[in-house]
Amino acid sequence: MLDLTYEPPHPKVIAGAKHDWELVIGMEVHAQVASKAKLFSGASTEFGAEPNSNVSFVDAAMPGMLPVINEFCIEQAVRTGLGLRAQINLHSAFDRKNYFYPDLPQGYQISQLYHPLVGEGEILVDMEPGVARRVRIERIHVEQDAGKSIHDMDPNVTFVDLNRTGVALMEIVSRPDIRGPEEAAAYLGKLRQIMRYLGTCEGNMQSGNLRADVNVSVCRAGAYEEFMETGDPGHLGTRCEIKNMNSMRFIQQAIDYEARRQIAILEAGGAVDQETRLYDPDRGETRSMRSKEEAHDYRYFPDPDLLPLELEQAWVNAIAENLPELPDEKKARFVTDYGVTEYDASVLTADRDLADYFEESVGGGDGKKTANWVINEVLGRANKAEVTAREIAAPQANAAILAMVARDEISTKIAKEVLEIHIETGRAPEEIVETEGMKQVTDTGAIEAAVDQIIADNPAQVEKAQSNPKLAGWFVGQVMKATGGKANPKAVNEIVQAKLGL
């Protein structure tokens, strides 16, 4: 971990008409397990397939069809738990959650209520350098997804697509440790980052691959600290759940609106009803969906078709030994090994492929200069073109360009031109520099001749520079311009200073 002391960010405070109020937020994140087959059947999980084409007899709940656990999905959930420093429960069990909906053929969902696969863990959510929120994970349970009801294809008919039915989900439940809209988005972003590093969830919110239910309540200042001391949730106020959020921006907007709605009710002397709500992004508001159900409303009971899941510690240990380096550890190593700032390390480790790209670009060179190059030159161009850094330029090309700069063969300005030509043509940087005549001029005789000519042509500017040495930079610029940017800037500066007697 980073050898830093993290300060927790201050909770979001909203000023009401009568009091100041603080937010308390917990999240239930539904992450689709990265697996080619579903949780209890061999049907494909391919996204975008023809409606109802990825449906087995088990998914369709045909009579006599029995579920069979996909071991790889369990392994992926265990891997996720280990990545969140969570307790892996060697004994877990599946339960039936009973409710009726057209896209749920069985009339129940197979989930885990009483004995989840993964227990308590934690995530460190970076808000800014030196400031982070530690969010506790309560549990991760494995369950099957429902299908999809489509209401907007016909004014009179609802269509049902069962392709998603039975797809494995990990429901990651946090403690109410999140204290503001920005923290909620950052928490979800960090969770997605970790799972992408682990390869356990693609984290694509647009395709429904990652969805969040957000529980929001408000309380008076100091009430949260009382909750942390006593464990009594009564200090936190009545929560409302905002269902099926699939956008970081909308999550923040929904939390802010919902908090203000609850504050208005409380300050008017009313009471907040515990309920499930939906966010309408067009109106920018939440609306009531249904009263909040409790566990007994779903009539949970152990699934009679599935035996309890018993794991061996040696199997869990083998998974743990093969975990990749995770974002926090990689970030700490980048700061230590390459001398980059914590901020730059955060940017470079945001994506696993980008982190690998950076290390391939270093190529034994200067880590800090490589970080600046990748972030400012390569990523800047990649973001503008809406592609990845690797699609813009090969990491070996970055290493070659920066090595030539280090050897004073080309200037930083010329390096940028070499990168542009490499992007356009795919040619090797060394070949570009050679054939385009871009090598830096280090011949002091040639540089002196250029300096002498500029001085001879600009006597008035010489007098100004001699009275104000800061103006010597003008001569350096003129020499660089005269040599097409190929003169060694350090040599030019030294010769200008000497010639002007500064």
ChimeraX attribute file (.defattr): number of C-alpha atoms within 10 A of each C-alpha:
attribute: neighborCount
match mode: 1-to-1
recipient: residues
	/A:1	10
	/A:2	16
	/A:3	8
	/A:4	10
	/A:5	9
	/A:6	16
	/A:7	14
	/A:8	14
	/A:9	17
	/A:10	11
	/A:11	18
	/A:12	17
	/A:13	16
	/A:14	16
	/A:15	12
	/A:16	13
	/A:17	10
	/A:18	10
	/A:19	12
	/A:20	14
	/A:21	22
	/A:22	24
	/A:23	27
	/A:24	26
	/A:25	25
	/A:26	23
	/A:27	24
	/A:28	24
	/A:29	24
	/A:30	25
	/A:31	27
	/A:32	26
	/A:33	30
	/A:34	23
	/A:35	20
	/A:36	14
	/A:37	20
	/A:38	30
	/A:39	29
	/A:40	22
	/A:41	19
	/A:42	18
	/A:43	22
	/A:44	18
	/A:45	23
	/A:46	15
	/A:47	12
	/A:48	8
	/A:49	11
	/A:50	10
	/A:51	14
	/A:52	15
	/A:53	13
	/A:54	21
	/A:55	22
	/A:56	21
	/A:57	14
	/A:58	21
	/A:59	29
	/A:60	18
	/A:61	16
	/A:62	12
	/A:63	9
	/A:64	8
	/A:65	13
	/A:66	15
	/A:67	17
	/A:68	14
	/A:69	16
	/A:70	16
	/A:71	10
	/A:72	16
	/A:73	25
	/A:74	19
	/A:75	16
	/A:76	21
	/A:77	27
	/A:78	24
	/A:79	24
	/A:80	28
	/A:81	28
	/A:82	20
	/A:83	23
	/A:84	21
	/A:85	15
	/A:86	22
	/A:87	17
	/A:88	24
	/A:89	20
	/A:90	14
	/A:91	14
	/A:92	20
	/A:93	20
	/A:94	27
	/A:95	24
	/A:96	20
	/A:97	22
	/A:98	18
	/A:99	14
	/A:100	12
	/A:101	13
	/A:102	16
	/A:103	21
	/A:104	23
	/A:105	18
	/A:106	19
	/A:107	14
	/A:108	18
	/A:109	24
	/A:110	24
	/A:111	24
	/A:112	24
	/A:113	20
	/A:114	14
	/A:115	19
	/A:116	23
	/A:117	27
	/A:118	28
	/A:119	19
	/A:120	19
	/A:121	20
	/A:122	18
	/A:123	21
	/A:124	17
	/A:125	23
	/A:126	20
	/A:127	16
	/A:128	13
	/A:129	13
	/A:130	15
	/A:131	16
	/A:132	18
	/A:133	21
	/A:134	17
	/A:135	19
	/A:136	20
	/A:137	25
	/A:138	18
	/A:139	24
	/A:140	29
	/A:141	24
	/A:142	29
	/A:143	26
	/A:144	22
	/A:145	24
	/A:146	24
	/A:147	21
	/A:148	17
	/A:149	15
	/A:150	13
	/A:151	12
	/A:152	10
	/A:153	9
	/A:154	9
	/A:155	7
	/A:156	7
	/A:157	10
	/A:158	12
	/A:159	15
	/A:160	16
	/A:161	19
	/A:162	25
	/A:163	28
	/A:164	25
	/A:165	27
	/A:166	29
	/A:167	27
	/A:168	27
	/A:169	26
	/A:170	30
	/A:171	24
	/A:172	22
	/A:173	21
	/A:174	23
	/A:175	17
	/A:176	21
	/A:177	21
	/A:178	26
	/A:179	23
	/A:180	23
	/A:181	25
	/A:182	18
	/A:183	23
	/A:184	22
	/A:185	19
	/A:186	18
	/A:187	23
	/A:188	22
	/A:189	15
	/A:190	18
	/A:191	21
	/A:192	21
	/A:193	21
	/A:194	24
	/A:195	24
	/A:196	18
	/A:197	22
	/A:198	21
	/A:199	18
	/A:200	23
	/A:201	24
	/A:202	19
	/A:203	25
	/A:204	14
	/A:205	16
	/A:206	10
	/A:207	11
	/A:208	18
	/A:209	18
	/A:210	24
	/A:211	23
	/A:212	24
	/A:213	21
	/A:214	23
	/A:215	22
	/A:216	28
	/A:217	25
	/A:218	29
	/A:219	22
	/A:220	15
	/A:221	15
	/A:222	12
	/A:223	19
	/A:224	26
	/A:225	12
	/A:226	15
	/A:227	14
	/A:228	12
	/A:229	9
	/A:230	11
	/A:231	11
	/A:232	11
	/A:233	14
	/A:234	13
	/A:235	18
	/A:236	23
	/A:237	20
	/A:238	18
	/A:239	23
	/A:240	23
	/A:241	25
	/A:242	25
	/A:243	18
	/A:244	19
	/A:245	20
	/A:246	19
	/A:247	17
	/A:248	18
	/A:249	13
	/A:250	17
	/A:251	23
	/A:252	16
	/A:253	18
	/A:254	23
	/A:255	27
	/A:256	20
	/A:257	15
	/A:258	24
	/A:259	24
	/A:260	17
	/A:261	15
	/A:262	23
	/A:263	27
	/A:264	16
	/A:265	13
	/A:266	15
	/A:267	13
	/A:268	11
	/A:269	9
	/A:270	11
	/A:271	13
	/A:272	18
	/A:273	13
	/A:274	16
	/A:275	17
	/A:276	21
	/A:277	23
	/A:278	18
	/A:279	23
	/A:280	12
	/A:281	13
	/A:282	6
	/A:283	7
	/A:284	12
	/A:285	17
	/A:286	20
	/A:287	12
	/A:288	13
	/A:289	14
	/A:290	11
	/A:291	13
	/A:292	14
	/A:293	11
	/A:294	8
	/A:295	9
	/A:296	10
	/A:297	11
	/A:298	15
	/A:299	13
	/A:300	21
	/A:301	15
	/A:302	19
	/A:303	17
	/A:304	10
	/A:305	12
	/A:306	15
	/A:307	12
	/A:308	15
	/A:309	16
	/A:310	12
	/A:311	15
	/A:312	10
	/A:313	12
	/A:314	9
	/A:315	10
	/A:316	17
	/A:317	11
	/A:318	10
	/A:319	15
	/A:320	15
	/A:321	8
	/A:322	9
	/A:323	15
	/A:324	14
	/A:325	14
	/A:326	18
	/A:327	24
	/A:328	20
	/A:329	13
	/A:330	20
	/A:331	26
	/A:332	20
	/A:333	17
	/A:334	26
	/A:335	20
	/A:336	14
	/A:337	11
	/A:338	19
	/A:339	16
	/A:340	23
	/A:341	16
	/A:342	18
	/A:343	13
	/A:344	18
	/A:345	23
	/A:346	22
	/A:347	15
	/A:348	26
	/A:349	23
	/A:350	19
	/A:351	16
	/A:352	20
	/A:353	15
	/A:354	18
	/A:355	20
	/A:356	14
	/A:357	19
	/A:358	25
	/A:359	19
	/A:360	16
	/A:361	25
	/A:362	23
	/A:363	17
	/A:364	10
	/A:365	15
	/A:366	17
	/A:367	20
	/A:368	19
	/A:369	16
	/A:370	21
	/A:371	25
	/A:372	14
	/A:373	19
	/A:374	23
	/A:375	18
	/A:376	11
	/A:377	16
	/A:378	25
	/A:379	22
	/A:380	14
	/A:381	19
	/A:382	17
	/A:383	12
	/A:384	8
	/A:385	12
	/A:386	12
	/A:387	12
	/A:388	15
	/A:389	23
	/A:390	16
	/A:391	13
	/A:392	21
	/A:393	21
	/A:394	18
	/A:395	22
	/A:396	16
	/A:397	21
	/A:398	27
	/A:399	22
	/A:400	19
	/A:401	25
	/A:402	26
	/A:403	18
	/A:404	20
	/A:405	17
	/A:406	15
	/A:407	10
	/A:408	18
	/A:409	22
	/A:410	26
	/A:411	25
	/A:412	19
	/A:413	11
	/A:414	20
	/A:415	21
	/A:416	16
	/A:417	15
	/A:418	25
	/A:419	23
	/A:420	17
	/A:421	16
	/A:422	20
	/A:423	18
	/A:424	11
	/A:425	10
	/A:426	15
	/A:427	14
	/A:428	18
	/A:429	21
	/A:430	15
	/A:431	12
	/A:432	19
	/A:433	21
	/A:434	10
	/A:435	9
	/A:436	9
	/A:437	10
	/A:438	21
	/A:439	21
	/A:440	22
	/A:441	22
	/A:442	18
	/A:443	11
	/A:444	14
	/A:445	10
	/A:446	13
	/A:447	23
	/A:448	17
	/A:449	12
	/A:450	19
	/A:451	24
	/A:452	16
	/A:453	13
	/A:454	19
	/A:455	19
	/A:456	11
	/A:457	11
	/A:458	11
	/A:459	11
	/A:460	10
	/A:461	16
	/A:462	21
	/A:463	13
	/A:464	13
	/A:465	20
	/A:466	15
	/A:467	11
	/A:468	11
	/A:469	15
	/A:470	11
	/A:471	15
	/A:472	19
	/A:473	14
	/A:474	14
	/A:475	22
	/A:476	23
	/A:477	15
	/A:478	16
	/A:479	27
	/A:480	19
	/A:481	12
	/A:482	16
	/A:483	16
	/A:484	13
	/A:485	21
	/A:486	22
	/A:487	28
	/A:488	21
	/A:489	21
	/A:490	12
	/A:491	17
	/A:492	23
	/A:493	17
	/A:494	12
	/A:495	18
	/A:496	23
	/A:497	18
	/A:498	10
	/A:499	13
	/A:500	17
	/A:501	10
	/A:502	14
